[in-house]
Each structure stands twice: as C-alpha cells, then as structure tokens.
Amino acid sequence: MPKRQITGTVIKIAGEKTATMVVERKVLHPRYHKTVKRFKKYLIHDEKGEAKVGDTITAIECRPISKRKTFRLLEIVKAGEA
C-alpha cells in the first residue's frame, strides 16, 4: 500500500525534532454550495531540525513515532519568509 504524502505549512516548532504543520483543503458545502476551507494539524518528525515556521513542506507517512506523530519530513518545498 502506498504511503500518504501531505503538503502544508509549518506553524510551530515543538521541541527539537517535532514540527506542527497545518494542511488546508477546500470542500464544497453540502447545503450552500460554497467553497469552504477545512484545516487539520499534524505533528511531523524532523530528525535534523531543518523546518522553520512559515516553510511549506511535504511529509510522508511512516510508522508511529509517538502517540500523535505518524509522519516524517520528506522535503522542504518552499522556504518561509525570514
């Protein structure tokens, strides 16, 4: 089974090897037929501590590292503003 890849923005650095990222998706509201944004936060394992707040990153699914960490950093797509 292929591993899921998610792309989002880093909003917080939590500890030395953990980053919090938010993934935004747009869905059609069932009643009002308007596009609305939905958000979900993920904890990402960042072994080398490369991610900074504001970066756009891609993460890949891996074995559970802790209770809520099941993704690891794959690549930094775009660096955030310094």
C-alpha positions as CSV (number, residue, x, y, z in Angstrom):
1,M,0.0,0.0,0.0
2,P,1.5,3.4,-1.0
3,K,2.3,5.8,1.8
4,R,0.3,9.1,2.0
5,Q,2.1,12.4,1.3
6,I,0.7,15.6,2.7
7,T,1.8,19.2,1.9
8,G,1.2,22.1,4.3
9,T,2.7,25.0,6.2
10,V,4.7,24.8,9.4
11,I,3.0,26.8,12.1
12,K,5.0,25.8,15.2
13,I,8.3,24.2,16.2
14,A,7.5,21.9,19.2
15,G,10.8,20.6,20.7
16,E,14.0,19.7,18.9
17,K,12.7,17.1,16.4
18,T,9.0,18.0,16.1
19,A,7.2,20.5,13.9
20,T,3.4,21.2,13.7
21,M,2.0,21.7,10.3
22,V,-1.4,22.7,9.1
23,V,-2.9,21.2,5.9
24,E,-5.7,23.2,4.3
25,R,-8.2,21.7,1.9
26,K,-11.2,23.3,0.1
27,V,-14.5,21.5,0.0
28,L,-18.0,22.3,-1.3
29,H,-20.5,23.0,1.4
30,P,-23.4,20.5,1.0
31,R,-26.2,22.9,1.6
32,Y,-24.9,26.3,0.5
33,H,-22.7,25.1,-2.4
34,K,-20.0,27.5,-1.4
35,T,-16.3,26.6,-1.2
36,V,-15.1,26.5,2.4
37,K,-11.7,25.8,3.9
38,R,-11.1,22.9,6.2
39,F,-7.9,22.6,8.3
40,K,-6.1,19.8,10.1
41,K,-2.9,19.9,12.1
42,Y,-0.3,17.1,12.0
43,L,2.9,16.6,14.1
44,I,5.9,15.9,11.8
45,H,9.1,14.2,12.8
46,D,12.0,16.4,11.7
47,E,15.2,14.4,12.5
48,K,17.7,17.2,11.5
49,G,15.6,20.2,12.7
50,E,15.5,21.8,9.2
51,A,12.0,23.1,9.2
52,K,11.3,26.6,10.2
53,V,8.0,28.4,10.9
54,G,6.4,29.5,7.6
55,D,8.0,26.9,5.4
56,T,5.9,24.8,3.0
57,I,6.8,21.2,3.5
58,T,5.9,17.7,2.3
59,A,5.6,14.9,4.8
60,I,5.3,11.1,4.2
61,E,3.5,8.6,6.4
62,C,5.7,6.3,8.5
63,R,5.5,4.0,11.5
64,P,4.1,5.6,14.7
65,I,6.9,7.5,16.4
66,S,4.8,8.7,19.3
67,K,1.1,8.9,20.1
68,R,0.3,11.6,17.6
69,K,3.4,11.5,15.3
70,T,3.0,9.3,12.3
71,F,4.5,11.5,9.6
72,R,8.1,12.4,8.9
73,L,9.6,15.3,6.9
74,L,10.2,14.4,3.3
75,E,11.3,17.7,1.8
76,I,11.0,21.5,2.2
77,V,9.1,22.7,-0.9
78,K,9.4,26.4,-0.2
79,A,11.3,28.3,2.5
80,G,9.2,30.8,4.5
81,E,9.9,34.5,4.8
82,A,12.8,35.1,7.2
